[in-house]
């Protein structure tokens, strides 16, 4: 049995005006990942409001704050997710998909899958099993270079496809886009993962195969057994660790997973 993941996070921001803030940094409590401990430390004057996150995976926290905001999060997570043999799993026919998987067939802001149908068909053919998903993952790994600083908050999968470089967020967006272009539901997941370099919030894709959601990481840094999911969504816009509805100044960020 794998040892628990130890997670330590610090966020430091400045808000000059009263600002609504949506925070999502806590590892989700799921059947395949059990929280041994979880502590979120906020300034004492703040009154957080918790709301369910997308697909009921994890929670978001509303804050309203002016001034410096320092948030600390520490957790110990037992990951009990077994490695998945993707190649052995079948693609679920569209008519048999559950309702909550259907939105993840559609294009989204950072995953314009409607632009990739022809490429996906020519490159991967008629994808009927997870072997096709593996081929997509390997194509991305073989054609992209992991280069921090070359993308930004407006970079979409089409930009990454052309530039052939990016970070985990960009790799995950392209993986999601190719899977959707091939008719497979795919969603973006934020996570904590052991062995990520440089250590930060990590992004992976999840594809719907064999009537289950499976982690796929084309960067090759994360695996099933040492990844703790924070939240999921159509793309990064749905699961940002901090969304400020106003001006914000970034001071510092620290993420440690051991």
C-alpha positions in Angstrom: 0.0 0.0 0.0 1.3 3.4 -1.0 2.2 5.8 1.8 -0.1 8.9 2.3 0.5 12.1 0.4 1.5 15.0 2.6 0.3 18.3 1.1 1.5 21.8 2.2 0.2 25.0 0.4 0.7 28.7 0.9 -1.1 31.4 -1.1 -0.2 35.1 -0.6 -2.2 37.9 -2.4 -3.0 41.5 -2.0 -6.5 43.0 -2.7 -6.7 46.8 -2.6 -10.5 46.9 -2.7 -13.2 44.6 -1.2 -13.1 41.7 -3.6 -15.1 38.5 -4.0 -12.8 35.5 -4.2 -13.5 31.9 -5.2 -11.0 29.4 -3.7 -10.5 25.8 -4.6 -7.4 24.2 -3.1 -8.5 21.4 -0.8 -8.1 17.8 -1.9 -11.6 16.3 -2.5 -12.9 13.6 -0.3 -13.6 10.7 -2.7 -13.9 6.9 -2.3 -10.5 6.5 -3.9 -8.8 9.2 -1.8 -9.4 9.4 1.9 -8.5 12.5 3.9 -6.6 11.6 7.0 -6.4 15.2 8.0 -7.2 18.5 6.3 -6.7 22.1 7.7 -7.4 25.4 5.9 -6.1 28.4 7.7 -7.7 31.8 6.8 -7.4 35.2 8.4 -9.6 35.1 11.5 -11.9 38.0 10.4 -13.0 36.2 7.2 -16.3 34.3 7.1 -16.0 31.6 4.3 -19.0 30.2 2.5 -18.6 26.7 1.2 -20.4 25.5 -1.9 -20.3 22.2 -3.9 -17.8 22.2 -6.8 -18.6 20.8 -10.2 -19.8 17.2 -10.4 -19.9 17.2 -6.6 -16.1 16.7 -6.5 -14.6 18.8 -3.8 -15.8 22.2 -2.6 -15.3 25.8 -3.5 -15.0 28.6 -0.9 -16.4 32.1 -1.3 -14.5 34.9 0.5 -14.8 38.7 0.4 -11.6 40.4 1.4 -9.6 43.6 1.3 -5.9 43.8 2.1 -3.4 41.1 2.3 -4.7 37.5 2.1 -2.5 34.7 3.3 -4.1 31.2 3.0 -2.4 28.0 4.3 -3.6 24.5 3.6 -2.2 21.3 5.0 -3.5 17.8 4.4 -2.6 14.1 4.5 -4.4 12.0 1.9 -4.5 8.2 1.5 -4.8 7.5 -2.2 -6.5 4.2 -2.7 -6.8 4.4 -6.5 -5.4 1.4 -8.4 -3.5 1.8 -11.6 -5.9 1.5 -14.6 -5.1 -0.5 -17.8 -6.6 2.0 -20.3 -6.0 -0.3 -23.3 -8.5 -2.8 -21.8 -11.3 -0.3 -21.5 -13.9 0.3 -24.1 -15.2 3.6 -25.3 -18.8 4.0 -24.1 -21.3 4.5 -27.0 -22.8 8.0 -26.9 -26.4 6.7 -26.4 -25.3 4.9 -23.2 -23.5 7.8 -21.6 -24.8 9.1 -18.2 -26.1 12.6 -18.3 -23.3 14.1 -16.3 -20.7 12.9 -18.9 -22.4 14.5 -21.9 -21.2 18.1 -21.3 -17.6 16.8 -21.6 -18.2 15.9 -25.2 -18.6 19.5 -26.1 -16.0 22.2 -27.0 -15.2 24.7 -24.2 -13.2 27.9 -23.8 -9.7 26.4 -23.7 -10.6 23.1 -25.4 -11.9 23.9 -29.0 -12.4 20.3 -29.9 -14.6 21.1 -32.9 -11.4 22.4 -34.6 -9.7 19.0 -34.2 -12.2 16.4 -35.6 -10.3 16.0 -38.9 -6.9 15.8 -37.2 -8.1 13.3 -34.7 -9.7 11.1 -37.3 -6.6 11.1 -39.6 -4.1 10.6 -36.8 -5.9 8.2 -34.4 -8.7 6.7 -36.6 -11.9 5.3 -35.2 -11.1 5.2 -31.4 -13.0 2.3 -29.8 -10.8 1.5 -26.8 -8.4 3.1 -24.4 -5.6 2.1 -26.8 -6.6 5.2 -28.8 -6.4 7.4 -25.8 -3.0 6.0 -25.0 -2.0 6.9 -28.6 -3.2 10.5 -28.0 -1.3 10.7 -24.8 1.9 9.5 -26.5 1.4 11.8 -29.4 1.3 14.8 -27.1 4.2 13.6 -25.0 6.3 13.1 -28.2 5.4 16.4 -30.0 5.3 18.9 -27.1 8.2 20.3 -25.0 7.5 21.1 -21.4 8.6 24.8 -21.2 7.5 27.0 -18.3 6.6 30.6 -19.1 5.7 30.1 -22.7 1.9 30.1 -22.1 -0.5 32.3 -20.1 -4.1 32.4 -18.9 -5.4 33.0 -22.4 -3.5 30.0 -24.1 -5.9 27.4 -25.5 -5.3 24.0 -26.9 -5.2 25.3 -30.4 -2.3 27.7 -29.4 -0.5 24.8 -27.7 -0.9 22.5 -30.8 0.7 25.2 -33.0 3.5 26.2 -30.5 4.3 22.6 -29.6 5.2 23.6 -26.0 3.6 24.5 -22.7 3.1 23.3 -19.1 0.8 20.8 -17.5 -2.2 23.0 -18.0 -1.5 23.1 -21.7 -0.8 19.4 -22.0 -4.1 18.6 -20.2 -6.1 21.0 -22.4 -4.7 19.4 -25.5 -5.4 15.9 -24.2 -9.0 16.8 -23.3 -9.4 18.4 -26.7 -8.2 15.4 -28.7 -10.3 13.0 -26.7 -13.5 15.1 -27.3 -12.6 15.4 -31.0 -12.7 11.6 -31.1 -16.1 11.5 -29.4 -14.8 10.6 -25.9 -16.0 12.6 -22.9 -13.0 14.2 -21.3 -12.6 16.7 -18.5 -9.8 18.8 -16.9 -8.8 18.0 -13.3 -6.7 20.0 -10.9 -4.6 17.9 -8.6 -1.7 17.4 -6.2 0.7 14.9 -7.5 3.9 13.4 -6.2 7.0 13.9 -8.3 5.9 17.0 -10.2 8.7 19.2 -11.2 8.6 22.1 -10.6 6.2 21.4 -7.7 2.9 23.3 -8.2 -0.8 22.7 -8.6 -0.8 20.0 -11.3 -3.3 19.5 -14.2 -4.3 16.2 -15.7 -7.1 15.0 -18.0 -9.7 12.5 -17.1 -11.4 10.5 -19.9 -14.6 8.4 -19.6 -13.7 4.8 -20.5 -15.3 1.6 -19.5 -18.1 3.5 -17.6 -15.5 5.3 -15.3 -13.3 8.4 -15.2 -9.7 7.6 -15.8 -6.7 9.9 -15.1 -4.5 10.6 -18.2 -1.4 12.7 -17.8 0.5 13.4 -21.0 3.4 15.1 -19.1 4.1 11.6 -17.6 4.7 13.1 -14.2 1.5 12.0 -12.4 0.1 8.5 -11.9 -3.1 7.0 -10.5 -1.6 5.9 -7.2 0.1 9.2 -6.2 -2.4 11.8 -7.4 -5.0 13.6 -5.2 -7.8 15.3 -7.2 -8.9 18.8 -6.1 -11.7 19.4 -8.6 -12.8 18.9 -12.2 -14.4 20.9 -14.9 -14.6 21.6 -18.7 -11.2 23.2 -18.6 -8.9 25.3 -16.3 -11.5 28.1 -16.0 -13.7 25.8 -14.0 -11.1 24.7 -11.5 -8.7 27.6 -10.9 -7.2 27.5 -7.4 -8.1 31.2 -6.9 -10.5 33.3 -9.0 -10.7 37.0 -8.0 -13.7 39.1 -9.2 -11.6 42.2 -9.1 -8.0 43.4 -9.1 -5.5 41.1 -7.3 -1.7 41.3 -6.8 0.1 38.0 -6.6 2.8 37.9 -3.8 3.8 34.3 -3.4 2.8 30.7 -3.9 4.2 27.5 -2.4 3.1 23.9 -3.0 4.7 20.9 -1.5 3.7 17.3 -2.1 5.7 14.6 -0.3 
